[in-house]
Amino acid sequence: MENKLTKSLENYLLTIDTLLEKKETIIVKDIAEYLKIGGASTSEAIKKLRQKGYINYEPYGNITLTPLGKKTVIIMKYRHNTITKFLNRVLDINIKDAESNAEKMEYSMTEDVLTRLVNFMDFMEQCTCKEPKWLKSCKSSLEKGKLSDKCQSCQGGCCCNK
């Protein structure tokens, strides 16, 4: 069976992780109440997550994450946080809007685009050059609604290349 998760199953997996951070043991009812979703729908999702190897679960028993489930949650959170940081730090979008838009973007990007965005942000955070001049110029143009006089006249030969 394919291990790829739908947006809905990812949401269940993140919910399980959130609930396990708050208490040691959780059951299907806890997840259903947290998500305000019916028990039958939640049970179906839990069965699928178990079949795909993301959780440990026996009917009417406790739910825990498998190593695959834990790894997947870490990756999902990292990607979400990276997109949020990109929107907030690079595009200068307020954190609340960055959060909600990151959630939407995650599921509309191809895997390759998402990976490249994550790699770009990793590079930007590890680069010792601090904030590149072109990024400062971009933020300035976003604030003012137009390119600076220097950027309009440079044709790529000014601060962007130095």
C-alpha positions as CSV (number, residue, x, y, z in Angstrom):
1,M,0.0,0.0,0.0
2,E,1.3,3.5,-0.9
3,N,2.4,5.5,2.1
4,K,1.6,9.0,0.6
5,L,-0.7,11.0,2.8
6,T,-3.6,13.2,1.8
7,K,-4.0,16.6,3.3
8,S,-6.7,15.1,5.6
9,L,-4.6,12.3,6.8
10,E,-1.7,14.7,7.4
11,N,-4.0,16.8,9.5
12,Y,-4.9,13.7,11.6
13,L,-1.3,12.9,12.0
14,L,-0.4,16.4,13.2
15,T,-3.4,16.3,15.5
16,I,-2.2,13.0,17.0
17,D,1.2,14.6,17.6
18,T,-0.3,17.7,19.2
19,L,-2.4,15.6,21.5
20,L,0.5,13.3,22.5
21,E,2.5,16.4,23.4
22,K,-0.3,17.3,25.9
23,K,-1.0,13.9,27.4
24,E,0.6,10.5,27.5
25,T,-2.2,8.4,26.0
26,I,-4.9,9.3,23.4
27,I,-7.8,7.4,21.9
28,V,-9.9,7.9,18.8
29,K,-12.5,9.9,20.8
30,D,-9.8,12.5,21.8
31,I,-8.9,13.1,18.2
32,A,-12.6,13.3,17.1
33,E,-13.3,15.9,19.9
34,Y,-10.2,17.9,19.1
35,L,-11.0,18.1,15.4
36,K,-14.8,18.3,16.0
37,I,-15.3,15.5,13.6
38,G,-17.5,12.4,14.0
39,G,-16.1,9.2,15.5
40,A,-16.7,7.1,12.4
41,S,-14.7,9.4,10.2
42,T,-11.9,9.6,12.7
43,S,-11.9,5.8,13.0
44,E,-11.5,5.4,9.3
45,A,-8.7,7.9,9.1
46,I,-6.9,6.1,12.1
47,K,-7.3,2.7,10.3
48,K,-5.7,4.2,7.2
49,L,-2.8,5.7,9.1
50,R,-2.2,2.4,10.8
51,Q,-2.3,0.5,7.5
52,K,0.2,2.9,6.0
53,G,2.5,2.5,9.0
54,Y,2.3,5.9,10.6
55,I,0.7,5.0,13.9
56,N,0.3,2.1,16.3
57,Y,-3.3,1.4,17.2
58,E,-5.6,-1.5,18.1
59,P,-9.3,-1.0,18.2
60,Y,-10.4,0.7,21.4
61,G,-6.8,1.1,22.4
62,N,-4.3,3.9,22.7
63,I,-2.8,5.6,19.7
64,T,1.0,6.3,19.3
65,L,3.2,7.4,16.5
66,T,5.5,4.9,14.8
67,P,9.1,6.0,13.9
68,L,7.7,6.7,10.4
69,G,4.9,8.8,11.9
70,K,7.3,10.8,14.1
71,K,9.7,11.4,11.2
72,T,6.8,12.5,8.9
73,V,5.5,14.9,11.5
74,I,9.0,16.4,11.9
75,I,9.3,16.9,8.2
76,M,5.8,18.4,7.9
77,K,6.4,20.9,10.7
78,Y,9.8,21.8,9.3
79,R,8.4,22.5,5.8
80,H,5.5,24.5,7.2
81,N,7.8,26.6,9.3
82,T,10.1,27.1,6.4
83,I,7.3,28.4,4.1
84,T,6.0,30.6,7.0
85,K,9.5,32.0,7.4
86,F,9.9,32.6,3.7
87,L,6.6,34.5,3.5
88,N,7.4,36.5,6.7
89,R,11.1,37.2,6.4
90,V,11.6,37.4,2.6
91,L,8.2,38.7,1.4
92,D,7.6,40.7,4.6
93,I,4.1,39.3,5.2
94,N,2.8,39.5,8.8
95,I,3.2,36.3,10.7
96,K,-0.5,35.6,11.0
97,D,-1.1,35.8,7.3
98,A,2.2,34.0,6.6
99,E,1.0,31.1,8.8
100,S,-2.4,30.7,7.1
101,N,-1.0,31.1,3.6
102,A,1.8,28.6,4.3
103,E,-0.8,26.0,5.1
104,K,-2.5,26.6,1.8
105,M,0.7,26.7,-0.2
106,E,2.0,23.4,1.2
107,Y,-0.7,21.4,-0.5
108,S,-0.7,23.2,-3.8
109,M,3.1,22.9,-4.6
110,T,4.7,20.0,-6.3
111,E,7.1,18.0,-4.2
112,D,10.0,19.4,-6.2
113,V,9.0,23.0,-5.8
114,L,8.4,22.5,-2.0
115,T,11.9,20.9,-1.7
116,R,13.6,23.7,-3.6
117,L,11.9,26.4,-1.4
118,V,12.9,24.6,1.7
119,N,16.5,24.3,0.4
120,F,16.5,28.0,-0.6
121,M,15.5,29.0,2.9
122,D,18.0,26.6,4.5
123,F,20.7,28.2,2.4
124,M,19.6,31.8,3.2
125,E,19.7,31.0,6.9
126,Q,23.1,29.3,6.8
127,C,24.8,31.8,4.4
128,T,27.3,34.0,6.2
129,C,26.5,37.0,3.9
130,K,23.7,38.1,6.2
131,E,20.8,39.5,4.3
132,P,21.7,40.0,0.6
133,K,21.4,43.5,-0.8
134,W,18.9,42.4,-3.4
135,L,16.6,41.2,-0.6
136,K,16.8,44.6,1.1
137,S,16.1,46.3,-2.2
138,C,13.1,44.0,-2.7
139,K,11.7,44.8,0.7
140,S,12.1,48.5,0.1
141,S,10.3,48.3,-3.2
142,L,7.5,46.3,-1.6
143,E,7.1,49.0,1.1
144,K,7.2,51.9,-1.4
145,G,5.4,50.2,-4.2
146,K,8.1,50.9,-6.7
147,L,11.8,50.2,-7.4
148,S,14.3,52.6,-5.9
149,D,15.9,55.0,-8.4
150,K,19.2,53.1,-8.0
151,C,17.5,49.8,-8.9
152,Q,15.6,51.4,-11.9
153,S,18.8,52.7,-13.4
154,C,21.3,49.9,-12.6
155,Q,20.2,47.2,-15.1
156,G,21.8,44.6,-12.9
157,G,25.1,46.4,-12.5
158,C,24.8,48.0,-9.1
159,C,24.3,46.7,-5.6
160,C,22.7,43.4,-6.7
161,N,26.0,42.1,-8.1
162,K,28.3,43.3,-5.4
